[in-house]
Every structure is written in C-alpha cells, then in structure tokens.
Amino acid sequence: MELLTNLLEHYGYWLILLFLLLEMLALPLPGEMMMGYIGLFVYEQKLNWFFSIASASVGVLIGVTLSYWIGFRLGRPFIVRHGKVIHFTEERLNKLTHWFEKYGDKLLFVAYFIPGVRHITGYFCGVTRMPFRRYARFAYTGAVFWASLFISLGKVLGPKWEEYHASVNKYMIIFGIASVLLAAVIYLYRMHKQQVVTGIMALLTQGVSHYHSFGKVRFLLLAAFGGFVLFFSLMIGMIQDFLAHEFGQFDEITAFLVEALFYPEWDAGMHAFAKLGTIYLYGPVIAFTAVWIVIHSKERMLDLTFLVWVVVGGEFIDETMRLLFHRPGPVGADVQLFNTFPSEETLISFSICGFMAFYLIRYYKSSYVRTSVMIGVVSVCLMVGISRIYFSAQYPSDVVAGYVFGGVWVSLNVMLLEILRKFRSLGSTHTQR
C-alpha cells in the first residue's frame, strides 16, 4: 500500500480518476481500499473532499459507460463464439438476459458494494441490450453514491481507516447482498401480489375461513406481519451474537463514527434528544394518542386497552430482558449504567411512537401526512439512540437491540389488534344475522 499512497500523493485527482476507471473495466484493483486512502488524505488535508469525490465519480462513470458500450458492441455473437472457453454457453446467456430484464436495473445501484459483481454488470447490461437510459439512471446514481460513501468514510475514520477498512468492507458487502435480496423480494411481490396476499391472509386467518375478506385492513396486516417476521429474525440473530460476544467490533466502529460525526458543539442538542427517550416524550405521545383514539376510533375501549398494553407490556419486556442479559454499560460513561441490553430508551420510544404512528397512518388517507409521520418517528427514535451512544451511556449494540425488540413488540400488537378488531366486527355481523 506504500506504493499506492506515494502515487496518490504525487498524482492526486488524475490518479483517482484513472484508477477507478480501470477498475470499472474489470481490472483487479482494490477500489474500496483506494477510496479509503483518498478519504484519509482528505482527513489529512492533502486532498479536497469535493474534488476527490468528483474525480472518483467521473472515473467510475467513464468506466461503467465504456464497459456498457464494449458489451453492446461485442454483443451475443462474441459470447456465442468465444463463451465456451469460460463455459459460458448461449443457453446461459439466454437465462442471464431473461434475468437482467427482470432484476438488472435493481442490481446496478447496489452492485458497487459487491466485489466481482460491479466489474461485470456494465458488460452484461450491454450484451443483453438493456436500454442505455435505463442503465445510466441506476448505474450513474450508484456510482456517485458508492464513491461519496467510501471517501466520506475514509475522511471520518481518518487514521483508523487501516484498522477498520476490512470490517467496513464486510458490512458494505452484507448491505449490498441484503439490498439485492430486498429488491428481488419486492419484485416478486409485485409480480405475484395476489398469490402472496392470498397465502399470507390464509396463514393469518386459519380456522376462520368462513369469514369474509379482511378488506381495507389487508395492507396493515401484511405490513405488520412482514415487520414482525423481520424484527423477530433480527432479534434472534442479535441474541445469538450477544451470547457469542460478537458485538465488540461493531460497537467500536459505530461509537467512533458517532464521535467523529458529532462534535462537542452538539452537546446541547444531544441533551435535548436524550430527554426524548424519557417521560418528556412518552407522556405527551401517550396523551395525544389517547385523545386521538377517543375522537376518531369507533372502538375506543379496544384501542385504549391496546395502548395501555403496549406501554405497560413494553416496560415489562424491557425490564425482563435487561435483567436476563445483565450487561453493564460502557465504562467511559460519567455514571456507568447496568443492564443496558436492550436499550430502554430506544425500545420504549420505538414502541410508543410506532404505535402512535400506526393510528395516524390508519386513519389519515393523505400520503403527505403518512410520510411526514413516518419520517418524524424514524428521526426522533434515531436521535434518541445516537444521543445514548454520544454520551457513552450505552453501547451501539444496546441501542440497535432496543429498536429491534421494540419493533417486535409494536408489530405484534398492531397485527393482533387488527385481527381482533376484524373478528369482533365479523362476529357482530354474524350475530345480527
């Protein structure tokens, strides 16, 4: 790496552009590592952050454009003629073409995070004749995002980059693969929406098939069911990692990033965010939700009962889990806390705010209101968690566990509430008949 840093110091932005261009043409060059060192040079004020990102982005854009048109010009005849050398037959090309027609554009954005995949997507998109406008829309935005992210991470981590870059790459690969899988799931859902809805609703309504359709609550049930499965899977994974003591590196990297991104000038703001994880937030939110239920709900007692249950049950689960896992907080905190896994503040704030958001989304038809509510809840809960890390009161893994445990609790209650509400409604109709 000494040679790389020497070249970077002498040739600067031109080397950045050429290096990333050649990597996008499938030369075996370490792009992420290069951009990490670029970020380190930015941290040391040897390079400008904006011009570094611009140079890297231009290099990647030229590279992916050239790879597309090379693949486009070579086309199918080249693959048919020479593909057998690498065991790439015309039949495989047909399957790949069909796959790219379905998923190709969705892969382009996240392919940059998967080594080996980003180097060939441009060629295959050209060979399979993906429309260039469609290709450019996803490939270009992904290129700029990829370059900006890794250079900025290098800048934030500074001297710690060499120590952390392997872990950062690992997390980015996981992010890339998870994004591809998510895109595939969304696509399959859109293509087979009716079958998916029918299957999940059948699962949710086993034993009551003689009842009518769930109608308008179908989406809420599907979303709650999907959220529950996701959060429950994450919860099991986090418990396993906790028992295996595998949070060390994640906690170290995340805490360092929070410290690097939020300077001491944030103290006043962080104190305010920390209060959002207490009764200062819970009280008004619970009161607002209760008033909202009284005014808008047709089943006030049922909804109020679930609101109380979410709050009380959430507190009980939080206390039980923290006593069960018995993890002391960071030693660096002014007053060391005990039993911090999962974080009480993030679990309760996510549960209560999430349940309030559910009611607003359920009764408001305006997409603007729904979007604003979701952004607001995510922002508040995120800053509550960051404040806990900022003051070294809890480990990052404690904070994330709070979100995950809270997500399990609120999604489960939303699902049960809607099922119970519909069963009561259908039972009442059946009785009247």
N, C-alpha and C positions, 0 to 999 in steps of 0.2 A: 504493500500500500504506500510505501515511501515514494516509489516512482510516480504513482497516481497523484499524490499530493504535490510533488515537485512540478509535474506537468500542469496541474491545476493552478499553481501559484504563478507559473510563467505565462501560460496562455489563456487563463481565465475564461471569459464568456465564449470565446471561439471553441475552446476545447469542450466546454459543456455542450454546446450545440452539436458538434461533430460526434461526440461520444454517445449521446442519446439517439442521434440519427442512426448511427451504425448499429446500436443495439436493437432498434426497431426493425432493422433489416435482417435480424436473426443472428447477428454475430454474438458469440458467447461473452458478453460484457456484463459486469455487475451493476445494473442501473440504480437499484436502491442504495447500494453502498456508495456509489458515486455521488448521488444526491444528498446522502447523509453527510459526506465530507464537504459538499458545497455549502450545506447548512452550517457546518462547523466553521467554515471560512467566513460565512456571513456573521456568525456569532463573534468571531474574532475581528470583524470589520475589515476583512481583506477583500470581500466582495459585497456588492449591493444586493439586498434581498429581492427587490423588484426585478432588477436586470437579470439576476440569476434564474428566477422563475421564468422570465420571458425567454431567455436563451434556451433553457431546458425544454420549455413548451414548444418553441419553434423547431428545435431539433427533433422532438418526438412527432410533431405534426408533419414535418417533411418526411420522416421515416415511415410513418404509417400511410402517408399518401403514396409514396414510391412503392411500398410493398403491395398496396392495393392494385396499382396500375401494372406492376410487374405480373401479379397473379392474373389480372384481367387480360393482359396481352398474351401470356402463355396459354391460359385457358385450359379447357378439357383435353384438347389434343395432346398437349405436353404431358398431362397426367396419365392419359391412356397409353402413350408411347413409352414413357420412362418410369411410371409409377411402380411397375413390377419390381424394379430394382430395390425399392424400400418396402415391398409388399403392400403397396397402396394400389389396389385394383380399381377398375371402373365401377364395379359394384359398390365398393366402399365409398367412392366419390359420390355416387348417386345417393347413398344413405346420408353422407355428410351434407350434400346440397339440400336434401329434404330437411335435415336437422337445422341447418343455418337459416332456412326460410322461416322456421318457427321461432328459434331462440337466438339467432345470430346477433341481432341488434341489441338484445338484452345482455348478451355476454360481453359485448365490446367495452362497455363502461367499466366493468369490474375485472376484465381480463388482465388489465395492467398489474393487478395485485397478485397474479398467479404466474410465477416464473415458468417459462416454457410455453405458456398459452399466449401471452401477449405478443410473442415473437412471430407467431404463425397466423394469427387471426386476420391480419391485413391481406396476406397472400390468399387465404381460403375465401375471404369475402370477395376478392377479385375473381378468383377461379369460378366461384359459384354465381357470379354475376349479380351480387347484391347491388341495388341501385346506389350510386355514389352519394347522393344526397342523404339517403337513409344511413349509409355507412358513416359519413362525415359527422352527422348530427351526434351520434353516440361516441364515435372514436375520438373526435376532437375534444368534446367536453370531458371525456375520461382522461385524455392526455393532460389537459391543463390541471385537472383535479389531482391526478397522480403526482405530477411534478411539484405542484404547490404544496401538497401534503407532506411529501418526504423532505423537501428542502426546509419547510417550516419546522418539521420535527427535529431535523438536524440543528436548526437555529435555536430551538427551545432547549434541546438536550445539551447542546454545546459540547464541552469536554467529555460528557457522559455518553456521547454517541457511540464511541467504540465499545463501551461496556454493554450498551443496551441494544445495539442495532440488530443483533440476532433475534432477540425477543420481539422487537418491533416488527421485524420481517415475518416472524411466526404469526403474530396477531393479525397482520395485514393479509397473510395468506388465508387464515381462518375467515377473516372478514370477506375476502373475495369469494371463497368457496361457498360461504353461507349466503352471500348475495346472489350467486348463481342459482343455488338451490331455491331461494325465495322467489326469484324471477320465474323459475320453472314451475313452482307451485302455483303462483299467480296465473301464469299462462294456462296451466292445466285446469285451474278452477274456471277461468273464463271460457275455455273450450268445452268443458264438461260441467258447467254450472248446475244444470238441472239434476244430473246424476249425483253430484256432490251434495247438493241441498237435500235431495231425497234420502240419501244414505245417512247423513248426519241427523236429519229430523227423525228418521226411523229409529236411530240409536237413542235419541233423546226421549222418544215417545213410546218406547217398548212397553207393551202391556196396556196401552190405551189407544190402540189403532182405530177403535170405533169412533173416536172423537174427530171433530172437523180439523181443518188445517189451522196452523198457528198464525196464518195471515201476516199482518204487519210486523209482528214481533219476531219474525223469522230471522231477519238480519241481526237483531240484537242477540238472539240466542246463538246464532252461528258465530258472531264475533266474540261473545262471552265464552263459548265452548272452545274456540280456537285459542283465545287468550289463556284460558285455564290450562289447556294442554301444553302450550308453550312455557308458561311460567312454572308449571309443575315439573316439566322436564328440566328446566334450568335449576329449579330448587334442588332436585335430586342430584344434579351434577355439582352444584355448589357444596352440598353437604358432603359428598364424596371427596371433593377437593379439600374441604376443611379438615376432614378426618385424616387425609393423607398429607396434610401440611404443605399444600402446593400453592398457597397464595403469596408466598414471600416475594417473588419477582414481580408479580402483578402489582402488589401493594407498593413496592419500592418505585417502580416506574411511574405509576399513576400519581403517587404523592409528589414525586419530583416534578412531573408535568404541571400539577396544580400550583406548586410553589413557584415554578418558572413563569407561569402564565399570569398569576395574580400577585401583584407586588404589595408591599406594606400599605400603599395608599388605599387598598381595598378593605382595610380593617373595619372602617365604619359600615360599609355596605355589607360585609360578611357578618358583622354582629346583627344587622337587621335581618339578613337571610337566616341566621341561626335561630332567631326568635320565631321565624315562620314554622320551625319544627316543633313548636310548643303550643300551649293553650292559646297564645296570641293569634294563631291561625286556626286551630281546631275549633275554638269557641265560636267565632263568627261564622265559620263554614258550616258547622253543625246547626247553628241557629238559622242561618239563611236557608239551608236545605229543608229544615223542618217547616219553616214558613212557606217555602215553595211547595212542599207536599200538601200542606193544608189548603193552599189556594188552588192548586192545579190538579191534584190527584183525585180520582174517583174512589180510590180505596185507601183512604188516609191511614186507617189503623194498620193495615198490612204494610204500607210503605214506611210509616213511622216505626213500626216494630223492627223492620229490617234495618232502618237507620241506626236504631239503638243497638241492635245486634252486631252490626258492622263495627261500631265504635267499641263496645264492651268486649266483643269477641276478639277484635284486633288487639286490644290491650292485653287480653288474656294470652293469646297466642304469642305475642311479643315477649311477655314476661316468662312464659314457659320455655320458649326456645332459647332465650338468653341464659336462663338458669341451667338448661340442659347442656348447652355447648360451653358455657362458662369460660369465655375468652376475655382476658384483660385487655384494655385499650392500649394505645401507644404509650411508651414510657416518656416520650417527649412532651406529652400534654402537661399543661400547668397543673391540673388536678387529674391524676390518672383515673379513668373510669373502668369499672369492671363489668363483665358480662355485656360486651358490645356487639356480639354477633347473634342475630342480625341487628342493624341499627334501628333503635326505637323510633328516632325522628323520621327516617325515610319510610319505614314500614307504615307508621300511623298516617303520615301526611299523604302518602300514595293511596292508602286505603280510603281515607275520608274524602280527599279531593277527587279521587277516581270515582267514588260513589256519587258525589255531588255532580260531577261531570256527566255521569250516566243519566241522571234525571234531566239535566238541561238538554242533552242530546236527544233523549227520548221524546220530550215534549215540544222542543223547538224544531221547526221544519227548515229554518233558514240555514243554509250551508255556511254562511258567514259567521253566524253565532256558534255553530258547532265547531268550526275550525278554530275560532278565537278561543273557545273554551278548552279545546284540546291543547293548543299551543300554550295557553296560560297555565294549565295544570302541569304539563311537562316542564315548563320553565321554572315554576315555583318549586316543584319536587327536586329538580336537578340542582338548583341553587342551594336548597336545604342540604343536600348531600355534599356538595362542594364545600360548603361552609364547615361541615364536620371534618373534612379532610384538611382544609386550610388551617384550622386551629389545632390540628393533630389530636382531636378528641376521639376519633375513630379511624380504623384502617379503611382504605378504599373498598376492600372486600366486604367489610361490615356494611358499608353504605349500599353497595350493589345487592347484597343479600337482603337488605331491607326492602329495596324495590321489588325484588323477586318474590319474597314472602308476601309482601303487600299485594302484588299482582295476583298471586294465587288466591288470596282471601277475597279480594274485591270481585274478581271474575267469577269465582264460585258463587258468591252471593247474588250477583246480577243474574246468573243463569238460573239459580234456584228461585229467585223472586219472580222472574218472568214465567217460568214453568208453573209455579204455584198460582200466580195471578190468572194464567190462562185456564188451568184446571178448575179453579173456582168459578170462573166465568162460564166454562162449558158445563160444569156441574149444575150451576144455577139455571142455565138454559134447559138442560135435560130435565130438571125437576119441574119447571114450569110446563113442560110438555106432558 
